[in-house]
Amino acid sequence: MQTDTMDPWVDPLFEQRVRETAYFLWEYAGRPDGQEQQYWFEALERCLRERQADDMLQKSPPALPKGHS
């Protein structure tokens, strides 16, 4: 049975971003064998930091220094 509602705890776009980032990191490192989890967790950490920074900027953008507009 398939439902039309998505699980609110799953973000397929975020998961895809982590997957692509992990693959890029693995490729960049020369495709080492046996280190899949290392690249997955590094990608997850990067993507979470990026998401957190985006959320912070959307909530309250940093103020410009005086004299700048």
Phi, psi and omega in degrees: 000129181249137178252156180275347181271141178270150175295122183293345182269359182243130177240098184297329178291321178294317179299319178296320178298317178297315181300314180293322179294317179298317180296316178300314180299318180295315177300313182299327181278000178094019178058051181293142179283146171077015182236026184302315182296321179302314182288326178296313181291324176295318178295318178300314180299315179298315182292323177295319177297319179297316179296318179297317179296318177299316179298318181296319180292326179289326181286313181208097178300147180295144180284145176284147176299155180301142180092353178250142177230000000 
